[in-house]
Amino acid sequence: MGSNIKLYDVTLRDGAQTEGISFSVNNKVRILKLLDELGVSYIEGGWPGANPKDTELFEIMKKEKLQNAILVAFGSTCRANQKAEESPILRHLIEAKTPHVNIFAKGWDFHVKEALKISLDQNLDLVYDSIIYLKKYVPSVSLGVEHFFDGYKTNPEYVRKIIQTAQEAGADWVSAADTNGGCLIEEVGDIVTEIRKEYDILKSIHVHQDSGLAVAATMKAIDCGITIVHGTINGIGERCGMTDFCSLIPNLKFKKGIDVVSDEQLKKLKELAIVVAECGGFKVQRFAPYVGESAFYHKGGVHVDAVLKNPRTYNHIEPERVGNQYTTAVSELSGKANILLLAEKYGIKVEKGDPRITELLNYIKDQESYGFQYDGAGATRFLLFKQFLEGYETKIRIESFDFHMKKTRSEKFNSVLDERASPEIEATIRICVADSCEEVTVTNKKGPLAALAQAVKKALNKKFDNLLDHIKIMDLNIRVLDYTHQGQDIHKMRLVLGIRDQECDVVYYTVGASHDIYTAFLKALIDGVEYKIIKNSESEKLNVQDS
């Protein structure tokens, strides 16, 4: 069944408001491109002018082209007692030069009076003036009505006036927000149905998860005629989060036959969930529907026996359809299938019964127990396949490294170091290529990781025809892993490195894990160099920039 339902993703805006999450600009660009590959229709990049990172993102995206999605700039109406043409908020939205702009306005009369301290008519003027002005410069504009449902319950006629005002001003659509996440499913359905009898312009829904009903309420709104649905990857967002696309998208596709994304795009879902989590510094919930590690886990004897005979007996869908896999008793079976699929993707020929498949699978499991995560590091994963299935031998070995850093004490605070001062770093690394080893020392003021990278570059450029001049570190994400093993507290760090190959303008990702960040960084960096070496020797462009 075809779909007129459009996915409107707000991971980079509403999701970025999650407690403890702070996406870097590179994080945002990476997630944005993966969302585009997933097939969402709209991606809200953030609020230009509200903070430097969002402003920088929109500047970067002026030079980038999306394949499936429309980039959206988010903001508010102009402020009270301020003309629209003089509003810095609206000016920043226009300067973002996105095809669509979404602004929000207060929809609850209580908020208008108590929070904005203006009259209800003044609020309507802000809506009208802002939309009229934006439409002169932006092709498409929508209005999000904050606290739409709370407002309707207390003053339904005022909510109607807001919608009417937006329509008269030329808004392309209006979005109803359950900002507090307090509505029951039937309330959302009844109110949406009632309003849409009068106003077709109400096309969109934005539901928060405070009552645990966001996905169900969003699906109910679709049944009542809504065609543009807001959500985030992993359901992140303020307080309890909001509609989780990792549940909503497969629910629409498998349960209601609505093809909001293609079958191939949907296979990227779990990996996208992992990447967003890594960038946000958290982990995908183990028990999350569809994408969690335990989503297709079977432990009970009756379950395991039945699943081994036919996986459909205790699984509502095939896990591969969302990029997941069976675990526990059937993990080896599904794991081998995944190895074969990836080997084919990487152009590696291997037979189904080849014992090297089991060796690779066991190694991956062992490494993941140590702290590695390969779903978000396609280049490192590719290297493992080359090593185990084709006998590729790594060319580079780091035997030892050391660095010295000298920082001065802060003049203002006696007990802390001066964070503004650039310390002198001296890094020494002993690195071997085949049987030829060399010790290199460098000095800089950019930090220990930069110094180690500089030392690696100095040593390897001599041996690989200045190959490292063509790669640049673009992104770096660090996760602290604390857990207990055999009664002991374990403290490790996982580092995911994004590297741009400037020769073919491709970004690929590697991973390292260790008890210290420097060893993890060097592991990821050397993987990036090894991958570049292999890629340069291949006649065809390798497709590992999938995560």
C-alpha angles and dihedrals in degrees: 000000000000120000137232088178113112123205113223110192122205099173092119094049113025091024091052088060090067115122110263097012122115114165116203118225089255089050090053094049091048094049092044092056092047091050088052090052090049088060105245115160100220132026118193104212098190141268111312112218094018094092136358095248095056091045091051092048093057091048090053093047092055085075096042128080123215120212102207111004138071114226114231130202115212129209145125136268117275115281126263117277090019127108115237093235089055096048115116088200093061092040091057090049091053093045090055086071096209122157090238135033125195119199128181132217135185112270100178114082088213090061093045092055100036105032103030094029091215135116123268090247091052089055090053089051091054090053094048097044094046095050094044091052096045092049089063090065108019124065095218132022131181132188122222111204107213116217088008095162096042088050092050092052093055102031114008093171092059092052088052089052091054092052092045090050092050091049093050090049091056103256113169092220144343125232124211113218125200088200096173093043089226103125125107118231095253091049091056091047095047095047095045090048093049095049095044090058086070105024124041087180088079095092106140140066132200115185130182124213102232092118094037092247105101099114093042093046091049091051089049090052089053089054087054095054106276111143105178115061127190123215147137136230109264088006093271120167143110118331106339095000128238144259108340112224089197087069102027098053097053091040091056092045101042103027102035102024093238110146100211089156133014125262091252093049091051091059087069092061101096094043090050089051090053094047093050090048093049092049090048095048098244138094130249107259109262092226097043112135116257098352104044122106090243097042090104099023120136125191110151114094095234091050094047093048092050095045091051088055095044124352091211092069094081105011123081091206137008105270093220089069090072096033094262131116143212115270140198113022094011097039094103092052096048091038092057090050091053091049090053092048093050092044089056090048090052093048093248116142114218133154122238095246097044108135090217088073091063091046091053092045093051091047092052091050091049092048092048089054086054093054107273121131116192102180091081096040109063097169095054090046090051090053091054090054091050092048098047102033102033102026095243110174119213111245100202129064128177111211099180144342138191138175138187125210128188120195130178127231118257115259090213100044115038096200101051138060120255105259091193094061118092107227123216110248124197113190127186123189132179108208132177132204108194103316096333113099131186136180117219131186125195136174130210143141099234099093137272097287091050090048092051090048090050091051092050090049093049092051099043101039088069092056101038104043096259091306093153091062086073098056128068132187107242105168139018126187124182127196123190109218116202119178143134124255122182090344095309128111110242122202117191139155129222118201124193114197126201113206126187118213100212093194093067099014095240127141117212132179135228133181137215131179130192145134088266130045095229096061090045090051094050091048091053093043095050089048087055091052093046090051091051090051091052093044092053090052094050120089092215129052110259117232104219100117087098097116 
